[in-house]
Structures are given as C-alpha cells and as structure tokens.
Amino acid sequence: MDRNTLTGMMLIAAILLGWGYFMKPNEAEVKQYQHQTDSIKNAKAGIKPTPVAANKSVATTADSSVVKTQQFITLENEKIKVTLSTKGGRVYSTEIKGQKTFDGKPVVLFNGDDNRFGFKLPLTSKNVNTNDEFFQPVGSSFTVAGKDSNSVTMRLTFSPTQYVDYVYSLKGESYLLNYGVTLVGMNQLISPSAKALNLEWKSDLKQQEKDKKNEQSFTTVYYRQENGDIDYLSESKDKEEKPEEPLKWVSFKQHFFSSVLIAQDKFQGSTLNTVTDLTKPALKNLSADLVVPYTAKPIDQLNFKFYFGPNQFNQLKNVGYDLEKQVNLGWGPLGWINRWAVIPLFNFLANNFNLNFGIIILILTVVLKLVLLPITYTSYMSQAKMRALKPEMDAIKEKVGEEDQTKLQQEYMKLYKQAGVNPLAGCIPLLLQMPILLAFFRFFPASFELRQQPFLWMNDLSTYDSVINFGVNIPFLGSHLSLMCVLMTISTLIYTWMNNRISGVTGQMKYIGYIMPIVFLGALNSFPAGLNFYYFCANIITFAQQFIIGKFINQDAIHAKIQENKKRPNANKKSKWQMRLEEMTKQQQAAQQRKK
C-alpha cells in the first residue's frame, strides 16, 4: 500500500467518524422514534398505548405533520357497526344491524357530517375544538363477536409528550361503545384557570319511520339527573333547558332508537336544546353543551359510554342507568300497569311462542277481558236492574213532571233505595276499566316489538295502515284512511247501538254516544294499526260477552227480587245521603219561593 492510498483511506475514515458524530440524533428524537415504533407494535398486538410522561416543552398547536384528509375506521360486532373519522376523532356514524328504515335503508344514528361532537379545549394561546382537528389513528378496523372485545385509539398530538387520546372499545354482543378520553401533558397547554371542559354535541336526526309527524312527536332530549330523576324537553315545541342538577346521561331519543352518552362520573352542567326546522328534511336538531370536570393533572382520564340501539324496554333495562324510563308508558297508574302487567305478559307470549304479533295482541285482549269479566258482569247486572225499574221510573216522571228535576231525582233515589238498586253500579266498573284501556293506549305506540311486524294486510303494526292515500291533507282525516281504524269505528258504533238497547238510554244521551266513535276515527286514523286492532278485538269480544252473559240473566227473576226488596221493613228508611239531598231540595225550593 503506497503513501497516497493510505492517506486517502485515513481521510475517508475521518469524514465518516465526523458525520456520525455530528449527525447523531439527540435524546428527544430517539425517544420520539422509539415511541412511534412501540405504538405501531402495540396497535398490531391490540394493546392500548401507554401515555408518555409530560416534559417541559410547550406546544401551542396540533401536530402539523398529521395527514389532514378524512379517513375512516370501522368497529363492528353482532349488534352495531361503528364508523370513526380521523376528523374530530369522533363517531362518524353507527348502523344498527338487523334494522331497516321505512323505505328499506339501514338504520343509521350519528349520521355523518350532520353531527358535531368534540371538546372545546381552552389553550393559553387559543381555543381548540377537537371536532375540527385531525387525529392520527393508532390501530385499525376490527370485528368482534361473543365475549371478545377490542379497542382502537385516535390521537390528537400537540407534541410527543402532549396529546389527547380517544380510546374506543367494543364488545361482541352489546349496543354499548366504551369511550375513554386521556389528556397527556395537556395541563401545560390548557389555561390554568380552567376547572372544567365543555363538550359540544349536536345532531340532525334523520327520519326512520313511515309517519314523520308522529316520529317528531316522540323525538327529543332525555336526561337523567344525579339525584335519579328522569326528565325530557318538550316533544311538541322548540325548547331550551339548563337543568340545575348535574347529569348522569343525555339521550338523543327518536321514536324507536336512541343515541345516549353516559358519564362514568357526571356532567357538572348542561344546556339542552331541541329545534324543529320544517324547511329541512331532518326530524329535529338536538344539541347538548355539557360541562365535564377537569383536574389539570399531568395525565387526566375521562370515561364515558355510548349506547346506540333500540328503545326496547327490556334491552334498555338490562343496560342500566334507568335508560328504560325513556320509553313513555304513561303517567302514574298507567305506567305501573304497563310495566308490571302488560309488558311481562306481552314478553312471555312473544318469547315463548312463535306467534305473529297480531295473534299476540288478540291473546292479550282475550286475557284482559277475562280478568275484567267479574267487573263486566257486575255492570251488566246493574243495567238489568235498571231496565226492570224503568216502568216505575216512567210512572214517577209522568207524576212529577220534568220541570222540577231536583224533585224528580229525589223520587228516583227513593225508588232505588226501596228496590235495593245502586244506579252507579254500572258506571263504577267502567271507571275501573279506564286505567287499563288508557294503559294500552300508551303501550302500543311505544312498543318497539311491533315495529315493522306484519299482520293480515297491515305491513307494520307500529304505524297506520293506509289503504287509501289522498295525496293531500284532508281536514279531520289527514292524508290517508286507515282500514283498521275504519273497522274499529264501525264496531264501536255497533257496540254503542247494542248498549243503548240494553241500558234503555233515551233523549240526547242516545245520540251523543254515536258522536264519540266518529271523533275517534279522526283522532286514531294516524295511530298504530296495532292499537286500532286491539280496540277492534276488544269490541268483538265485548259483543260475545254480552251475548253469553245475557243468557244467564233472568229479567223476570230480577224484577221479582226488586219487588221483594220493597217489602223489607227498612226499605223506606232514608239514608244519610238521601236526607242531605232532601234538605238541599227544600233549601232550593225555599230560595225559589223567595225570588218569586
């Protein structure tokens, strides 16, 4: 080796050593490279990334190296398909599997760009809304089943040690999506005066059901207060409320589906709003501005859950948090009847027998009528006694006349006392039946089980069956005519005619009874076909009961019993109520005499 060659090799070695020394990465760059390598490795293994401790470096904006093109990641199980967007790192949409809209499309909640969901971060330099920022996904799309679970992270980076992680995890058989928020080193960026973070949630809800107007009447914001009370905004008009109590959850509820955000701790404050804009295709615009506690720790963890699913009473009850109280079963006794009697019986028939839901409604009606049979029998017996007294009541009317109604009623009461007949005995059983009838009036419109269930010509028992579509809105009826509502109305008119014959009603009351069924035709024309079918079945069964009970009622025997009661020693003894009535009559007569 000559001298020139040796000199050249030494120069090359010196250059390489100098290059290696001066181009060596610093400690921060080594840590960043190692963190990125570990994140990719953990994502492939399905391991949640471990937050890095904060250092003294301070960033003022999100990482500009993140690709600012919207990308999507899909999380899927047996119940729901959740699509996440890198823009906002949020839930972009959620498809409810196995469910279709009225026009055959998939049922989708949190529908795309018609929603906003993000935290408002009050940084010292400026305010940042995470809904408008681009996140970096750590992980990829997945599908889980059974008891398996998996998760994916969306990261909003301000520096290698200052970032916000949204961690979404999903189990196999669940409508729940776990949503965790981890703020790492953000206490150095967020204003020291901040004691809470604002969470903005807005959504334009899309039409899912056939009757848009009816679906709007069920669509609003529900919420549960920390003290356990469930409340909601008005369903019929635009409304803004600021509940005084902290909230446990907020729900954007439609007729048969809900999107619910549940806090592990609570929302310290809230402003809730509903807006109906008839110029837009959306049902309503719902919004919730929520205040979330913030402790300014180096690593701050916030935990929430989303429920995306049907408003099925038992399903919501199994989730917990009193979510089932979103299903409006009626006030007071009506809700108790539905919750403890109607729903258990309905579920028993639906879960244990492979029956069409139309048949289940028929069986439910038969069972109800059998339970009420003793009350019904008492009512019919009272009507039979009143018919037996009718000749004597006509004689009293002819003797007293109709001008002095007080005197006439007094003589009637004397006759009732002698005969041992209670004129209210026929009314009381009807009053006892009213809560049950009204409970069904609330149950059928709220029953998710009837949704898109066909029976006979009715394609969907949860909405009206339109055999005639007018194309325009007609006063009283609307844009269509429901065949089941027409049949219900006809059967009610027949029932009224038969009842007038049995009870012997005369005068104006005889015709007033025919007005109510006509009113119901307009009122119930847009109600669920299942409800009108129930009323129709109830009328048919009532006809059968009247026929059968009539065979066991002997009018002559009843009349003989009444005449026997008149001969009792205390038949003419006046009751305290009758004495008070006579005293009132005397006072009225005296007042009339003074006026004359």
C-alpha positions as CSV (number, residue, x, y, z in Angstrom):
1,M,0.0,0.0,0.0
2,D,1.6,3.3,-1.1
3,R,1.6,6.5,0.8
4,N,-1.2,8.2,-1.2
5,T,-3.6,5.3,-0.8
6,L,-3.0,5.2,3.0
7,T,-3.7,9.0,3.2
8,G,-6.9,8.7,1.3
9,M,-8.3,5.9,3.5
10,M,-7.5,7.9,6.6
11,L,-9.3,10.9,5.2
12,I,-12.4,8.8,4.4
13,A,-12.4,7.3,7.9
14,A,-12.2,10.8,9.4
15,I,-15.1,12.0,7.3
16,L,-17.3,9.0,8.4
17,L,-16.4,9.5,12.0
18,G,-17.2,13.2,11.8
19,W,-20.5,12.6,10.0
20,G,-21.6,10.0,12.6
21,Y,-20.8,12.3,15.5
22,F,-22.4,15.5,14.2
23,M,-25.5,13.7,12.6
24,K,-26.2,11.6,15.7
25,P,-29.9,12.1,16.8
26,N,-30.5,13.9,20.1
27,E,-32.2,12.3,23.1
28,A,-35.6,13.7,22.3
29,E,-35.5,12.4,18.7
30,V,-34.5,8.9,20.0
31,K,-37.4,8.9,22.4
32,Q,-39.9,10.0,19.7
33,Y,-38.7,7.3,17.3
34,Q,-38.9,4.7,20.0
35,H,-42.4,5.9,21.0
36,Q,-43.7,5.7,17.4
37,T,-42.2,2.2,16.9
38,D,-43.8,1.0,20.2
39,S,-47.2,2.5,19.2
40,I,-47.2,0.7,15.9
41,K,-46.1,-2.6,17.6
42,N,-48.8,-2.3,20.3
43,A,-51.5,-1.4,17.8
44,K,-50.8,-4.6,15.8
45,A,-51.0,-6.5,19.0
46,G,-54.2,-4.8,20.0
47,I,-52.6,-3.2,23.1
48,K,-53.8,0.2,24.3
49,P,-50.9,2.7,24.0
50,T,-49.3,3.8,27.3
51,P,-49.2,7.6,27.8
52,V,-45.8,9.2,28.0
53,A,-44.9,11.4,30.9
54,A,-45.0,15.2,30.2
55,N,-41.8,17.2,29.9
56,K,-41.2,20.9,30.0
57,S,-41.6,21.6,26.3
58,V,-44.8,23.5,25.4
59,A,-46.7,23.4,22.1
60,T,-49.4,25.8,21.0
61,T,-51.0,23.9,18.0
62,A,-51.7,20.4,16.9
63,D,-49.1,18.4,15.1
64,S,-48.9,19.8,11.5
65,S,-47.4,16.6,10.2
66,V,-50.7,14.7,10.6
67,V,-52.4,13.9,7.3
68,K,-55.4,16.3,7.0
69,T,-57.6,14.0,4.9
70,Q,-60.6,12.4,6.4
71,Q,-60.1,8.7,6.9
72,F,-62.4,6.1,8.4
73,I,-62.0,3.1,10.8
74,T,-64.8,0.6,11.4
75,L,-65.6,-1.2,14.6
76,E,-68.1,-3.9,14.3
77,N,-69.9,-6.5,16.4
78,E,-73.1,-8.5,16.2
79,K,-75.3,-5.6,17.1
80,I,-73.8,-2.4,15.7
81,K,-71.3,-1.1,13.1
82,V,-69.5,2.0,14.3
83,T,-67.5,4.2,11.8
84,L,-64.9,6.5,13.3
85,S,-63.5,9.5,11.5
86,T,-60.0,10.9,11.8
87,K,-61.5,14.4,11.5
88,G,-62.5,15.0,15.1
89,G,-61.5,11.5,16.1
90,R,-65.3,11.0,16.7
91,V,-68.0,8.6,15.9
92,Y,-69.0,9.4,12.4
93,S,-71.9,7.1,12.1
94,T,-73.5,4.0,13.7
95,E,-75.5,1.4,11.9
96,I,-78.0,-0.7,13.9
97,K,-77.7,-4.2,12.5
98,G,-80.9,-6.1,11.5
99,Q,-83.0,-2.9,11.4
100,K,-84.3,-1.0,8.4
101,T,-85.9,2.3,7.8
102,F,-89.5,2.6,6.5
103,D,-88.0,2.7,2.9
104,G,-85.7,-0.3,3.4
105,K,-82.4,1.5,4.1
106,P,-80.1,0.7,7.1
107,V,-81.0,2.5,10.4
108,V,-78.0,4.8,11.0
109,L,-77.5,7.0,14.1
110,F,-74.9,9.8,14.4
111,N,-75.3,10.2,10.7
112,G,-72.1,11.6,9.1
113,D,-71.3,15.2,8.8
114,D,-74.8,16.2,10.1
115,N,-73.3,15.8,13.6
116,R,-70.7,17.6,15.7
117,F,-69.1,16.1,18.7
118,G,-66.0,17.4,20.4
119,F,-64.3,19.0,23.4
120,K,-63.6,22.7,23.5
121,L,-60.0,23.0,24.8
122,P,-59.2,26.4,26.3
123,L,-55.5,26.6,25.5
124,T,-53.4,29.5,26.7
125,S,-52.8,30.6,23.1
126,K,-56.2,29.9,21.5
127,N,-59.3,27.7,21.8
128,V,-59.3,24.4,20.1
129,N,-62.4,22.4,19.2
130,T,-61.4,18.7,18.7
131,N,-64.3,18.2,16.3
132,D,-62.4,20.4,13.7
133,E,-58.9,18.8,14.3
134,F,-57.4,15.8,12.5
135,F,-56.5,12.8,14.7
136,Q,-53.9,10.1,14.0
137,P,-55.4,6.5,14.3
138,V,-53.4,4.0,16.4
139,G,-54.9,0.7,15.3
140,S,-57.1,-0.5,12.5
141,S,-60.6,-1.7,11.8
142,F,-61.8,-4.8,13.6
143,T,-64.8,-7.1,14.1
144,V,-65.6,-8.8,17.5
145,A,-68.1,-11.5,18.4
146,G,-69.3,-13.2,21.6
147,K,-67.5,-12.2,24.7
148,D,-64.4,-10.8,22.8
149,S,-63.5,-7.2,22.9
150,N,-61.1,-4.9,21.1
151,S,-60.1,-1.2,21.0
152,V,-58.6,1.5,18.8
153,T,-57.1,4.9,19.7
154,M,-57.5,8.2,17.9
155,R,-54.7,10.6,18.9
156,L,-54.6,14.4,18.6
157,T,-50.9,15.3,19.0
158,F,-49.5,18.7,20.1
159,S,-46.0,17.4,20.9
160,P,-44.5,13.9,21.5
161,T,-45.5,14.3,25.2
162,Q,-48.6,16.4,24.9
163,Y,-51.6,14.8,23.2
164,V,-55.3,13.8,23.6
165,D,-56.3,10.1,23.1
166,Y,-59.8,9.0,22.3
167,V,-59.9,5.2,23.1
168,Y,-62.9,3.3,21.7
169,S,-63.5,-0.2,22.8
170,L,-66.3,-2.6,21.7
171,K,-67.5,-6.0,23.0
172,G,-69.2,-8.7,20.9
173,E,-72.8,-8.7,22.0
174,S,-73.5,-5.2,23.1
175,Y,-75.0,-1.9,21.9
176,L,-72.5,-0.1,24.2
177,L,-69.4,1.6,22.9
178,N,-66.8,2.5,25.6
179,Y,-65.3,5.9,25.1
180,G,-62.3,7.0,27.1
181,V,-60.5,10.4,26.9
182,T,-56.9,10.6,28.1
183,L,-55.2,14.0,28.3
184,V,-51.4,13.7,28.5
185,G,-49.4,16.7,29.3
186,M,-52.3,19.0,28.4
187,N,-52.2,20.7,31.8
188,Q,-49.2,22.7,30.3
189,L,-51.3,23.9,27.4
190,I,-54.8,24.4,28.9
191,S,-55.3,27.7,30.7
192,P,-54.5,27.3,34.4
193,S,-57.9,28.9,35.3
194,A,-59.9,26.1,33.6
195,K,-61.7,24.0,36.1
196,A,-63.9,22.2,33.5
197,L,-64.1,21.3,29.8
198,N,-67.0,21.9,27.6
199,L,-68.3,19.0,25.4
200,E,-70.3,20.0,22.4
201,W,-72.8,17.6,20.8
202,K,-75.2,18.5,18.0
203,S,-77.1,16.2,15.7
204,D,-79.6,16.4,12.9
205,L,-81.8,13.4,13.4
206,K,-83.0,11.6,10.2
207,Q,-86.4,10.1,9.6
208,Q,-86.5,6.4,10.3
209,E,-90.3,5.7,10.4
210,K,-93.2,6.0,7.9
211,D,-95.0,8.8,9.7
212,K,-92.6,11.7,10.0
213,K,-95.0,13.9,12.0
214,N,-95.7,11.1,14.5
215,E,-91.9,10.3,14.8
216,Q,-91.3,14.0,15.6
217,S,-93.8,13.8,18.4
218,F,-91.5,11.1,20.0
219,T,-88.2,12.8,19.3
220,T,-86.5,14.9,22.0
221,V,-83.6,15.1,24.5
222,Y,-84.0,12.9,27.6
223,Y,-81.7,13.1,30.6
224,R,-81.1,11.6,34.0
225,Q,-80.2,13.9,36.8
226,E,-77.7,12.9,39.5
227,N,-80.5,12.5,42.1
228,G,-82.1,9.9,39.8
229,D,-84.9,11.9,38.3
230,I,-85.6,11.3,34.6
231,D,-86.8,14.3,32.6
232,Y,-87.0,15.4,29.0
233,L,-87.5,18.5,26.8
234,S,-90.9,19.2,25.2
235,E,-91.7,16.9,22.3
236,S,-94.2,19.3,20.7
237,K,-92.3,22.6,20.6
238,D,-88.7,24.0,20.5
239,K,-87.2,24.2,23.9
240,E,-84.0,25.1,25.7
241,E,-83.3,24.0,29.3
242,K,-80.5,24.3,31.8
243,P,-81.0,21.6,34.4
244,E,-79.8,22.7,37.8
245,E,-78.7,19.2,38.9
246,P,-75.6,17.5,37.5
247,L,-76.5,14.9,34.9
248,K,-75.6,11.2,34.6
249,W,-76.6,10.8,31.0
250,V,-78.0,12.6,28.0
251,S,-80.0,10.9,25.2
252,F,-80.9,12.0,21.7
253,K,-84.1,9.9,21.5
254,Q,-86.2,9.2,18.5
255,H,-89.3,7.1,18.4
256,F,-87.7,3.6,18.3
257,F,-83.9,4.4,18.6
258,S,-81.6,6.4,20.8
259,S,-78.1,7.7,21.0
260,V,-77.1,8.0,24.7
261,L,-73.9,9.5,26.2
262,I,-73.3,8.1,29.7
263,A,-70.7,9.7,32.1
264,Q,-68.8,7.5,34.4
265,D,-68.8,10.4,36.9
266,K,-71.2,13.1,35.9
267,F,-71.7,16.2,33.8
268,Q,-71.4,19.2,36.1
269,G,-73.6,21.4,34.0
270,S,-75.6,21.3,30.7
271,T,-77.6,23.3,28.2
272,L,-80.0,21.2,26.2
273,N,-81.9,22.3,23.1
274,T,-84.4,21.0,20.6
275,V,-85.2,22.8,17.3
276,T,-87.7,21.7,14.6
277,D,-87.0,23.3,11.2
278,L,-89.8,22.4,8.7
279,T,-87.7,23.6,5.8
280,K,-85.1,20.8,6.3
281,P,-85.5,17.1,5.8
282,A,-84.3,16.3,9.4
283,L,-86.8,15.4,12.1
284,K,-85.2,17.8,14.6
285,N,-81.9,19.3,15.5
286,L,-80.9,18.3,19.1
287,S,-77.9,19.7,20.9
288,A,-76.2,19.4,24.3
289,D,-73.5,21.6,25.7
290,L,-72.1,19.6,28.6
291,V,-69.6,20.6,31.3
292,V,-67.1,17.9,32.2
293,P,-64.9,18.0,35.3
294,Y,-61.2,18.7,34.7
295,T,-58.4,18.4,37.3
296,A,-55.4,19.7,35.4
297,K,-53.3,16.6,36.2
298,P,-50.3,15.6,34.0
299,I,-52.4,12.6,32.9
300,D,-56.2,13.2,33.2
301,Q,-58.6,10.3,32.4
302,L,-62.3,10.8,31.5
303,N,-64.6,7.8,30.8
304,F,-67.9,7.6,29.0
305,K,-70.1,5.1,27.3
306,F,-72.3,5.4,24.2
307,Y,-75.5,3.5,23.8
308,F,-76.6,3.1,20.2
309,G,-79.7,0.9,19.9
310,P,-83.4,0.3,20.0
311,N,-85.8,1.8,22.6
312,Q,-86.8,-1.7,23.7
313,F,-87.9,-1.6,27.3
314,N,-86.1,-4.8,28.5
315,Q,-83.0,-4.0,26.4
316,L,-82.7,-0.6,28.0
317,K,-83.4,-2.0,31.4
318,N,-80.5,-4.5,31.0
319,V,-78.1,-1.7,30.2
320,G,-79.0,0.0,33.5
321,Y,-78.8,3.7,34.5
322,D,-82.7,3.8,34.3
323,L,-82.5,4.1,30.5
324,E,-85.8,2.2,30.2
325,K,-87.6,5.3,31.5
326,Q,-87.1,6.9,28.1
327,V,-90.0,4.6,27.0
328,N,-93.1,6.6,27.9
329,L,-95.5,4.1,29.3
330,G,-97.9,6.7,30.7
331,W,-98.3,8.7,33.9
332,G,-98.7,7.1,37.4
333,P,-101.0,4.1,37.4
334,L,-100.9,3.7,33.6
335,G,-97.1,3.2,33.8
336,W,-97.4,0.7,36.6
337,I,-100.0,-1.3,34.7
338,N,-97.8,-1.4,31.6
339,R,-94.6,-2.1,33.5
340,W,-95.8,-4.8,35.9
341,A,-98.6,-6.4,34.0
342,V,-98.8,-5.7,30.2
343,I,-95.1,-5.9,29.3
344,P,-94.4,-9.1,31.3
345,L,-97.4,-10.8,29.7
346,F,-96.5,-9.5,26.2
347,N,-92.9,-10.6,26.6
348,F,-94.0,-14.1,27.8
349,L,-96.2,-14.6,24.7
350,A,-93.5,-13.2,22.4
351,N,-90.5,-15.1,23.8
352,N,-92.1,-18.5,24.5
353,F,-94.4,-19.0,21.5
354,N,-93.5,-18.5,17.8
355,L,-96.6,-16.4,17.1
356,N,-97.4,-13.5,14.8
357,F,-97.7,-10.3,16.8
358,G,-101.2,-9.8,15.6
359,I,-102.1,-13.1,17.3
360,I,-100.3,-12.0,20.4
361,I,-102.4,-8.8,20.5
362,L,-105.5,-10.9,20.2
363,I,-104.5,-13.2,23.0
364,L,-103.5,-10.2,25.1
365,T,-107.0,-8.8,24.6
366,V,-108.7,-12.1,25.5
367,V,-106.7,-12.3,28.7
368,L,-107.5,-8.8,29.6
369,K,-111.3,-9.3,29.0
370,L,-111.2,-12.5,31.2
371,V,-109.5,-10.6,34.0
372,L,-112.2,-7.9,33.8
373,L,-115.1,-10.4,33.4
374,P,-116.3,-10.1,37.1
375,I,-116.4,-6.3,36.7
376,T,-118.2,-6.6,33.4
377,Y,-120.7,-9.0,34.8
378,T,-121.5,-6.6,37.7
379,S,-122.0,-3.8,35.1
380,Y,-124.4,-5.9,33.1
381,M,-126.4,-6.9,36.2
382,S,-126.7,-3.3,37.2
383,Q,-128.1,-2.4,33.7
384,A,-130.6,-5.3,34.0
385,K,-131.9,-4.0,37.3
386,M,-132.2,-0.5,35.9
387,R,-134.3,-1.9,33.0
388,A,-136.5,-3.7,35.5
389,L,-137.2,-0.4,37.2
390,K,-137.8,1.6,34.0
391,P,-141.6,1.2,34.0
392,E,-141.8,2.6,37.6
393,M,-139.3,5.4,36.8
394,D,-141.5,6.4,33.8
395,A,-144.5,6.5,36.1
396,I,-142.7,8.8,38.5
397,K,-141.7,11.1,35.7
398,E,-145.3,11.3,34.5
399,K,-146.5,12.1,38.0
400,V,-143.8,14.6,39.0
401,G,-143.0,16.0,35.5
402,E,-139.7,17.0,34.0
403,E,-139.7,20.7,35.1
404,D,-138.6,20.0,38.7
405,Q,-135.5,17.9,38.1
406,T,-134.5,18.1,41.7
407,K,-137.8,16.6,42.9
408,L,-137.6,14.0,40.1
409,Q,-134.1,12.9,41.1
410,Q,-135.3,12.7,44.7
411,E,-138.1,10.4,43.9
412,Y,-135.8,8.3,41.8
413,M,-133.4,7.9,44.7
414,K,-136.3,6.9,46.9
415,L,-137.2,4.2,44.4
416,Y,-133.6,3.0,44.2
417,K,-133.5,2.7,48.0
418,Q,-136.7,0.7,48.2
419,A,-135.6,-1.6,45.4
420,G,-132.0,-2.1,46.7
421,V,-130.5,-0.8,43.4
422,N,-127.4,1.3,43.1
423,P,-127.6,3.4,39.9
424,L,-123.8,3.9,40.0
425,A,-123.1,0.2,40.0
426,G,-123.0,0.2,36.2
427,C,-120.6,3.2,36.0
428,I,-118.1,2.1,38.6
429,P,-116.9,-1.0,36.7
430,L,-116.4,1.1,33.6
431,L,-114.3,3.6,35.6
432,L,-112.2,0.7,36.9
433,Q,-111.5,-0.4,33.4
434,M,-110.5,3.0,32.1
435,P,-106.9,2.9,33.5
436,I,-106.3,-0.4,31.7
437,L,-107.7,0.9,28.5
438,L,-105.6,4.0,28.7
439,A,-102.5,2.0,29.6
440,F,-102.9,0.1,26.3
441,F,-103.3,3.5,24.6
442,R,-99.7,4.3,25.8
443,F,-98.2,0.8,25.4
444,F,-98.8,0.1,21.7
445,P,-97.3,3.4,20.3
446,A,-94.2,2.9,22.5
447,S,-93.7,-0.9,21.8
448,F,-90.6,-1.5,19.7
449,E,-91.6,-5.1,19.3
450,L,-94.4,-4.1,16.9
451,R,-92.0,-2.2,14.6
452,Q,-92.3,-3.5,11.0
453,Q,-94.2,-6.6,12.1
454,P,-96.9,-7.5,9.5
455,F,-100.3,-9.0,10.1
456,L,-103.0,-9.6,7.5
457,W,-103.0,-6.6,5.1
458,M,-101.1,-4.4,7.7
459,N,-97.4,-4.2,6.8
460,D,-96.3,-2.6,10.1
461,L,-98.3,-2.8,13.3
462,S,-96.4,0.1,14.8
463,T,-97.8,2.7,12.3
464,Y,-101.0,3.3,10.4
465,D,-102.2,1.0,7.6
466,S,-103.1,3.3,4.7
467,V,-105.5,1.6,2.3
468,I,-106.3,4.9,0.7
469,N,-103.8,7.7,0.2
470,F,-105.4,11.0,-0.7
471,G,-102.3,12.8,-1.8
472,V,-103.3,15.9,0.1
473,N,-104.2,16.6,3.7
474,I,-107.9,16.5,4.4
475,P,-109.2,18.2,7.5
476,F,-110.1,15.7,10.3
477,L,-108.6,12.7,8.5
478,G,-105.1,13.7,7.2
479,S,-103.5,12.4,4.0
480,H,-104.8,8.8,4.2
481,L,-107.5,6.5,5.5
482,S,-106.7,3.6,7.8
483,L,-108.8,0.5,7.2
484,M,-108.2,-0.9,10.7
485,C,-109.3,2.4,12.1
486,V,-112.5,2.3,10.0
487,L,-113.3,-1.3,11.2
488,M,-112.7,-0.2,14.8
489,T,-115.0,2.8,14.3
490,I,-117.8,0.6,12.8
491,S,-117.5,-1.9,15.6
492,T,-117.7,0.8,18.2
493,L,-120.8,2.2,16.6
494,I,-122.4,-1.2,16.7
495,Y,-121.4,-1.6,20.3
496,T,-123.0,1.8,21.2
497,W,-126.2,0.8,19.4
498,M,-126.4,-2.5,21.4
499,N,-125.5,-0.8,24.7
500,N,-128.3,1.8,24.1
501,R,-130.8,-1.0,23.6
502,I,-129.6,-2.8,26.7
503,S,-129.5,0.2,29.0
504,G,-132.6,1.9,27.6
505,V,-130.9,5.3,27.1
506,T,-133.2,7.9,25.6
507,G,-133.1,11.5,24.6
508,Q,-130.0,13.4,23.8
509,M,-127.7,10.8,25.5
510,K,-128.8,8.3,23.0
511,Y,-127.2,10.2,20.1
512,I,-124.2,11.6,22.0
513,G,-122.9,8.0,22.2
514,Y,-122.6,7.9,18.4
515,I,-120.6,11.1,18.2
516,M,-117.5,9.8,20.1
517,P,-116.7,6.9,17.6
518,I,-116.7,9.4,14.7
519,V,-114.4,11.6,16.7
520,F,-112.1,8.6,17.3
521,L,-112.0,7.9,13.6
522,G,-110.2,11.2,13.0
523,A,-108.1,11.0,16.2
524,L,-106.9,7.5,15.7
525,N,-106.6,7.4,11.9
526,S,-102.8,8.0,12.2
527,F,-102.2,5.9,15.3
528,P,-100.5,2.4,15.1
529,A,-102.6,-0.3,13.4
530,G,-101.8,-2.5,16.4
531,L,-103.7,-0.1,18.7
532,N,-106.7,0.0,16.5
533,F,-106.6,-3.8,16.1
534,Y,-106.7,-4.1,19.9
535,Y,-109.7,-1.8,20.2
536,F,-111.4,-3.8,17.3
537,C,-110.7,-7.1,19.1
538,A,-112.0,-5.7,22.4
539,N,-115.3,-4.7,20.8
540,I,-115.8,-8.1,19.2
541,I,-115.1,-9.9,22.5
542,T,-117.5,-7.5,24.2
543,F,-120.2,-8.5,21.8
544,A,-119.6,-12.1,22.7
545,Q,-119.6,-11.4,26.4
546,Q,-122.9,-9.5,26.2
547,F,-124.5,-12.4,24.3
548,I,-123.2,-15.0,26.8
549,I,-124.0,-13.0,30.0
550,G,-127.4,-12.2,28.6
551,K,-128.2,-16.0,28.6
552,F,-127.6,-16.1,32.3
553,I,-129.6,-13.0,33.3
554,N,-133.3,-13.7,34.0
555,Q,-135.1,-10.3,33.8
556,D,-138.2,-11.7,35.5
557,A,-136.3,-13.0,38.4
558,I,-134.5,-9.6,38.8
559,H,-137.9,-7.8,38.8
560,A,-139.3,-10.2,41.4
561,K,-136.3,-9.7,43.6
562,I,-136.7,-5.9,43.4
563,Q,-140.4,-6.1,44.4
564,E,-139.4,-8.4,47.3
565,N,-136.8,-5.8,48.4
566,K,-139.5,-3.1,48.5
567,K,-141.4,-5.1,51.2
568,R,-138.4,-5.1,53.6
569,P,-139.0,-3.2,56.9
570,N,-136.2,-0.8,56.2
571,A,-137.0,-0.3,52.6
572,N,-138.4,3.2,53.3
573,K,-135.8,4.2,55.8
574,K,-133.9,7.2,54.5
575,S,-130.1,7.1,54.2
576,K,-128.0,10.0,55.4
577,W,-127.2,10.8,51.8
578,Q,-130.9,10.9,50.9
579,M,-131.7,13.0,53.9
580,R,-129.0,15.5,52.9
581,L,-130.4,15.5,49.4
582,E,-133.9,16.3,50.6
583,E,-132.6,19.1,52.8
584,M,-130.8,20.6,49.9
585,T,-134.0,20.3,47.8
586,K,-136.0,22.1,50.5
587,Q,-133.5,24.9,50.6
588,Q,-133.5,25.3,46.8
589,Q,-137.3,25.3,46.8
590,A,-137.4,28.0,49.6
591,A,-134.9,30.1,47.6
592,Q,-137.1,29.9,44.5
593,Q,-140.1,30.9,46.5
594,R,-138.3,34.0,47.9
595,K,-137.3,35.1,44.4
596,K,-141.0,34.9,43.3
